[in-house]
Amino acid sequence: MFKIGYRTIKTAIGTALAIIISQSMSLENFVSAGIITILCIQNTKKKSLQAAWSRFRACTIAIIFCAIFFEGIGFHPLMIGLLLLFFIPTVVALKVKEGIVTSSVIILHMYSAGEITKSVILNEYGIIIVGMGIALLMNLYMPSLEKRLYRLQDEIEENFRRIFQEIAMYLRDNQHVWDGKEITETVKLIKEGKEFAFQDIENHFLREEKLFYSYFSMRQKQFERIERVLSIITSISHQVEQAHVIADFMEELGERIHPGNTAHLSLQKLERMRAEFEKMDLPATREEFESRAALLQFIKEMEEYLLIKSSFKGMKRESRPSYIREAREAGS
């Protein structure tokens, strides 16, 4: 399906503006301002600023090298190769290698000019400043990612609920069959959530809030525990009384999944449940012993799962913007 993204629109408008402004300023090689704009427009504000700064530094180094090689030795095609032989390692060492392409354009401009004068240097800086300035101006607008982040949060929590329900059903009936699609879905959702959360961080220079990224990292750690739990319960082949008690706990825990932090309540219940199990009669058969041992390991993993959540500061659903809450309640 043909689709035009916001970055494409910004690039198209920014390139045209950069060329128009450069041409109106009577700059030589004014179309190069459009090339610089294209190179400097990035996915986030932070990346765009870093790209512009790296290219500006690299271009300044290129101008200095041009003065040394072209004016000091001569304007000859071989000098371009010799200049690049020293220039590229220099910008790589200074960690501004992103500016190699932009700087190469400047180098060719100055070679074509046949002389290194104040007006030539000012012309190149004019192109650089217009191209980078328009790119930064275009990147002042970044669409909000909040709605998408909250949607991913809801989908992950819903998958956690379904997984816990499936675990409860298997504990009650180890013949229960499950396709496990929520497992692969959750892996994908968590990865996507962390990527968008990091992008959101890079779009806010003055905001230290990393709550969304912390949230998805927390869910990733919890999910690793869930995967361990799944491998434990599949080893249980004998039905024991404790399995039904844990199944009830898992169902209740599934209903409590939310971005807030009430893990301490579930930890208390888990501890009470463990204490009750210790008071029960010892297993009568080897199969029962193995099943109960697996369930104890299961409890230990779930305790780790809850401890991970208890270290998270929590997020309140009420803190969501009203338009997101209304959309969620409407089922969209």
Residue pairs with C-beta under 8 A, 6 or more apart in sequence:
6 143
7 41
7 43
10 41
10 138
10 139
10 141
11 37
11 38
11 41
11 138
13 138
14 37
14 38
14 41
14 134
14 135
14 137
14 138
15 34
15 37
15 38
16 34
17 37
17 134
18 33
18 34
18 36
18 37
18 130
18 131
18 134
18 135
19 30
19 31
19 33
19 34
21 33
21 130
21 134
22 30
22 31
22 32
22 33
22 34
22 126
22 127
22 130
22 131
23 30
25 126
25 130
27 33
27 123
27 126
27 127
27 130
28 109
28 113
28 123
29 109
29 112
29 123
29 127
30 127
32 105
32 109
32 127
32 131
33 127
33 130
33 131
33 134
34 131
35 102
35 105
35 131
36 55
36 102
36 105
36 127
36 128
36 130
36 131
36 132
36 135
37 131
37 132
37 134
37 135
37 138
39 51
39 55
39 101
39 102
39 135
40 48
40 51
40 52
40 55
40 131
40 132
40 135
40 136
41 48
41 135
41 138
41 139
42 48
42 50
42 51
42 139
43 199
44 142
44 199
44 202
44 203
45 139
45 140
45 142
45 202
45 203
45 204
45 205
46 202
46 203
46 205
47 202
48 135
48 136
48 139
49 136
51 98
51 135
52 132
52 135
52 136
54 95
54 96
54 97
54 98
54 99
55 96
55 98
55 99
55 102
55 103
55 128
55 132
56 99
56 128
56 132
57 94
57 96
57 99
58 91
58 96
58 97
58 98
58 99
58 100
58 102
58 103
59 99
59 102
59 103
59 106
59 124
59 128
61 87
61 90
61 91
61 94
61 96
61 103
62 87
62 103
62 104
62 106
62 107
63 106
63 110
63 121
63 124
65 83
65 86
65 87
65 90
65 107
66 83
66 106
66 107
66 110
66 111
66 116
67 116
69 79
69 82
69 83
70 79
70 83
70 110
70 111
70 116
71 115
71 116
73 79
73 82
75 111
75 114
75 115
79 111
80 107
80 108
80 111
83 107
84 104
84 107
87 103
87 107
88 97
88 100
91 97
91 99
91 100
91 103
102 128
106 124
106 127
106 128
109 123
109 124
109 127
110 116
110 120
110 124
113 120
142 203
145 196
145 197
145 199
145 200
145 203
146 200
146 320
146 321
146 324
147 323
147 324
147 327
148 196
149 193
149 196
149 197
149 200
149 212
150 320
150 324
150 328
152 189
152 192
152 193
152 196
152 216
153 193
153 212
153 215
153 259
153 315
154 328
155 185
155 189
156 186
156 189
156 190
156 193
156 216
156 219
157 257
157 258
157 259
159 182
159 185
159 186
159 189
160 186
160 219
160 222
160 226
160 254
160 257
161 254
161 255
161 257
162 182
162 254
163 182
163 183
163 186
163 226
163 230
164 250
164 251
164 253
164 254
164 257
165 250
165 251
165 254
166 176
166 178
166 182
167 229
167 230
167 233
167 247
167 250
168 247
168 248
168 250
168 251
168 254
169 176
169 178
169 247
170 176
170 178
170 233
170 234
171 233
171 236
171 243
171 244
171 246
171 247
171 250
172 243
172 244
172 247
174 236
174 237
174 239
183 227
183 230
186 223
187 223
190 216
190 219
190 220
190 223
193 212
193 215
193 216
193 219
194 213
194 216
194 217
194 220
196 212
197 210
197 212
197 213
197 215
197 216
198 213
200 212
200 213
201 207
201 210
201 213
211 313
211 315
214 312
214 313
215 259
215 312
215 315
218 308
218 309
218 311
218 312
221 308
222 305
222 308
222 309
225 301
225 302
225 304
225 305
225 308
226 305
228 301
229 298
229 301
229 302
229 305
232 294
232 297
232 298
232 301
233 294
233 298
235 290
235 294
236 243
236 291
236 294
236 295
237 287
237 291
238 285
238 287
238 288
238 290
238 291
239 291
240 283
240 288
240 291
240 292
240 295
241 280
242 277
242 280
242 292
242 295
243 291
243 295
245 273
245 276
245 277
246 273
246 295
246 298
246 299
249 269
249 270
249 273
252 269
253 266
253 302
256 262
256 265
256 266
258 317
259 314
259 315
259 316
259 317
260 314
260 315
260 316
260 317
261 309
261 310
261 312
261 313
261 314
263 306
263 307
263 309
263 310
264 310
266 306
267 303
267 306
267 307
267 310
270 299
270 302
270 303
270 306
273 299
274 296
274 299
277 292
277 295
277 296
277 299
283 289
283 291
283 292
317 325
318 325
320 328
